[in-house]
Amino acid sequence: MLVNFGLVLTVFAAKFAFCSGKRDPVHYCGACHVLVDEIDYAIKQIDPRKTIQVGSFRVDPKGDQKTWEVPYARSETYLTELLESVCEYMNQYAQSTDPKTQKKTYVRTSSRKGETLSLSNISMNQEISKALRFACESIIEDFEDDIVKLFSKEGPTLQELQNSLCMDTAELCSEPAQVKEQVEPDEMEIKEEAAETGEEEATDTQEEDAADIQNDPEIHKNGATETHEDL
């Protein structure tokens, strides 16, 4: 009996130490930003024309039901389901350290749609992924209602969403989120097509000039005269 009581005290002490421990502000701020980014991206993948009926399905004395339709991606039903699995994406992130400021952030290691990713100065291992997922799940557990409310409305940008949840509500970040500079696939294709078009036009121009020289006797004559004078 004494052994069991001692074991209980040990477990209780461990839980107390864990719960009362301070959260790493850099780690939790980064996790919050990643969480908001993943939710925002997932919402944008849903067809905006898809809706769901919400409201009270009880019939009033007049025989009416107070229901209305909202975008499915902004509904409590979808957002709640999304929060149950969104933290699984934390294993696709690594910790990045700015060589000048030594500031740590989290960056994706796998592309979503082929966009260019900056993977310099990164640290990637299983411990970082586990810690990031744990922080993600902790944030959802503490602020699930706030998250659902935040994403139920359209309009705010990604940075505004991150600042609202991570700075104002959860108070996990002390500085505003920075705008990410990424080259989208469409922009890359346009640049590549423009470069290829430029090369083709230059080649066509050279071929046309060569054809003109061969077909125009005056150009041949002038070219021969200039060569003779040089000699």
Legacy VTK file of the C-alpha trace (Angstrom):
# vtk DataFile Version 3.0
C-alpha trace
ASCII
DATASET POLYDATA
POINTS 231 float
0.000 0.000 0.000
2.861 2.338 0.813
4.463 1.565 -2.526
1.276 2.410 -4.403
0.856 5.631 -2.449
4.446 6.595 -3.251
3.867 5.845 -6.912
0.796 8.068 -6.933
2.781 10.890 -5.354
5.521 10.484 -7.955
3.092 10.617 -10.876
1.287 13.601 -9.369
4.562 15.447 -8.877
5.612 14.771 -12.465
2.310 16.024 -13.815
2.472 19.114 -11.660
6.000 19.890 -12.828
4.988 19.403 -16.470
1.836 21.518 -16.260
3.482 24.306 -14.319
6.510 24.466 -16.630
6.860 27.570 -18.755
6.268 27.262 -22.463
9.095 28.195 -24.787
7.765 31.411 -26.406
9.763 30.947 -29.610
8.630 27.340 -30.013
4.957 27.973 -29.264
4.805 31.153 -31.316
6.225 29.275 -34.305
3.815 26.401 -33.773
0.888 28.826 -33.640
1.917 30.467 -36.908
2.242 27.076 -38.589
-1.145 25.977 -37.249
-2.894 29.067 -38.626
-1.114 28.664 -41.967
-2.253 25.037 -42.322
-5.859 25.836 -41.406
-5.982 28.774 -43.809
-4.560 26.647 -46.628
-6.980 23.771 -45.973
-9.968 26.130 -46.068
-8.877 27.537 -49.428
-8.854 24.036 -50.935
-12.605 23.659 -50.390
-14.959 24.737 -53.162
-16.370 28.111 -51.977
-19.706 27.234 -53.602
-20.158 24.275 -51.274
-22.510 25.153 -48.411
-24.014 23.506 -45.356
-27.262 24.182 -43.550
-26.908 25.400 -39.978
-29.152 26.762 -37.270
-31.913 25.331 -35.135
-33.895 22.487 -36.627
-36.632 22.815 -34.046
-40.022 23.762 -35.407
-41.563 26.883 -33.878
-45.322 27.255 -33.202
-45.733 28.590 -36.757
-44.177 25.468 -38.232
-40.965 27.216 -39.322
-37.320 26.289 -38.761
-34.637 28.894 -38.185
-31.937 27.579 -40.513
-29.620 29.129 -43.064
-26.732 28.152 -45.267
-23.065 29.044 -44.748
-19.911 28.145 -46.698
-18.957 24.586 -45.753
-15.285 25.507 -45.281
-16.282 28.139 -42.708
-18.751 25.955 -40.839
-18.229 24.697 -37.309
-18.659 21.148 -38.617
-15.746 21.349 -41.032
-13.473 23.418 -38.794
-13.946 21.032 -35.876
-13.073 18.050 -38.065
-10.059 19.890 -39.463
-8.693 20.643 -35.997
-8.714 16.923 -35.202
-6.129 16.178 -37.892
-4.312 19.403 -38.783
-1.457 18.787 -36.333
-0.445 15.720 -38.353
1.189 18.106 -40.839
3.722 19.238 -38.253
6.087 16.468 -39.390
6.512 18.379 -42.666
8.270 21.278 -40.943
11.820 21.975 -39.844
13.358 24.636 -37.653
15.140 27.439 -39.507
17.669 29.771 -37.881
18.482 33.184 -39.329
22.319 33.374 -39.518
22.308 37.118 -38.770
19.680 37.490 -36.056
19.675 33.865 -34.818
15.872 34.079 -34.846
14.200 30.671 -35.089
11.158 29.982 -37.243
9.517 26.913 -38.772
9.491 26.254 -42.506
7.935 23.577 -44.657
10.267 20.909 -45.999
7.803 19.627 -48.608
6.084 21.733 -51.225
2.312 21.908 -51.467
1.954 22.931 -55.109
5.480 23.085 -56.489
6.388 26.505 -55.123
10.008 27.342 -54.360
10.994 26.636 -50.753
13.900 28.129 -48.840
15.604 25.317 -46.947
18.844 26.973 -45.877
20.050 26.908 -42.270
17.478 24.348 -41.164
17.475 21.716 -38.464
15.208 18.731 -39.005
14.798 15.739 -36.714
12.134 13.651 -35.036
12.333 15.540 -31.746
11.513 18.864 -33.417
8.524 17.316 -35.209
7.217 15.777 -31.982
7.638 19.019 -30.034
5.934 21.000 -32.791
2.993 18.599 -32.904
2.641 18.647 -29.123
2.578 22.452 -29.139
0.016 22.423 -31.958
-2.283 20.058 -30.070
-1.885 22.093 -26.863
-2.888 25.302 -28.630
-5.976 23.662 -30.115
-6.943 22.180 -26.761
-6.724 25.584 -25.068
-8.212 27.755 -27.818
-10.432 25.537 -29.983
-13.503 27.760 -29.671
-11.465 30.865 -30.479
-9.956 29.197 -33.543
-13.346 28.108 -34.886
-14.742 31.602 -34.356
-11.708 33.218 -35.996
-11.920 31.139 -39.175
-15.708 31.231 -39.454
-15.478 34.583 -41.264
-13.825 35.459 -44.551
-11.674 38.508 -45.131
-8.547 38.588 -42.928
-5.181 37.842 -44.512
-2.938 35.040 -43.269
-0.796 37.483 -41.287
-3.872 39.091 -39.729
-5.147 35.662 -38.696
-1.786 34.745 -37.179
-1.582 38.010 -35.259
-5.161 37.694 -34.029
-4.734 34.188 -32.620
-1.062 34.059 -31.703
-0.626 37.616 -30.354
-4.024 38.861 -29.230
-5.849 35.711 -28.122
-3.256 33.125 -27.092
-0.520 35.683 -26.323
2.143 33.301 -27.587
3.934 35.807 -29.840
5.389 39.196 -28.983
5.988 40.346 -32.576
3.682 40.475 -35.633
3.894 37.700 -38.191
6.012 38.428 -41.255
4.779 38.185 -44.808
6.207 35.161 -46.579
7.859 35.796 -49.916
7.367 32.785 -52.150
7.439 32.330 -55.907
4.172 30.791 -56.976
4.176 28.069 -59.661
2.225 30.245 -62.113
4.792 33.028 -61.830
7.620 30.556 -62.389
5.917 29.191 -65.512
5.380 32.707 -66.877
9.045 33.568 -66.340
10.203 30.335 -67.990
7.862 30.855 -70.950
9.070 34.438 -71.354
12.706 33.284 -71.335
11.983 30.557 -73.897
10.073 33.027 -76.089
12.998 35.453 -75.939
15.439 32.744 -76.990
13.176 31.648 -79.853
12.793 35.231 -81.088
16.559 35.752 -80.998
17.114 32.528 -82.948
14.463 33.482 -85.524
16.063 36.904 -85.986
19.495 35.387 -86.566
18.097 32.930 -89.101
16.250 35.719 -90.946
19.416 37.848 -91.100
21.407 34.939 -92.489
18.754 34.311 -95.136
18.719 37.988 -96.145
22.494 38.005 -96.587
22.378 34.949 -98.831
19.470 36.189 -100.949
20.480 39.862 -101.334
23.334 40.330 -103.848
24.009 43.879 -102.658
24.776 42.634 -99.156
27.150 40.062 -100.632
28.842 42.746 -102.745
29.199 45.205 -99.879
30.501 42.497 -97.600
33.122 41.467 -100.147
34.190 45.101 -100.699
34.619 45.720 -97.002
36.689 42.559 -96.672
38.922 43.623 -99.603
39.478 47.058 -98.084
40.457 45.519 -94.756
43.076 43.473 -96.509
LINES 1 232
231 0 1 2 3 4 5 6 7 8 9 10 11 12 13 14 15 16 17 18 19 20 21 22 23 24 25 26 27 28 29 30 31 32 33 34 35 36 37 38 39 40 41 42 43 44 45 46 47 48 49 50 51 52 53 54 55 56 57 58 59 60 61 62 63 64 65 66 67 68 69 70 71 72 73 74 75 76 77 78 79 80 81 82 83 84 85 86 87 88 89 90 91 92 93 94 95 96 97 98 99 100 101 102 103 104 105 106 107 108 109 110 111 112 113 114 115 116 117 118 119 120 121 122 123 124 125 126 127 128 129 130 131 132 133 134 135 136 137 138 139 140 141 142 143 144 145 146 147 148 149 150 151 152 153 154 155 156 157 158 159 160 161 162 163 164 165 166 167 168 169 170 171 172 173 174 175 176 177 178 179 180 181 182 183 184 185 186 187 188 189 190 191 192 193 194 195 196 197 198 199 200 201 202 203 204 205 206 207 208 209 210 211 212 213 214 215 216 217 218 219 220 221 222 223 224 225 226 227 228 229 230
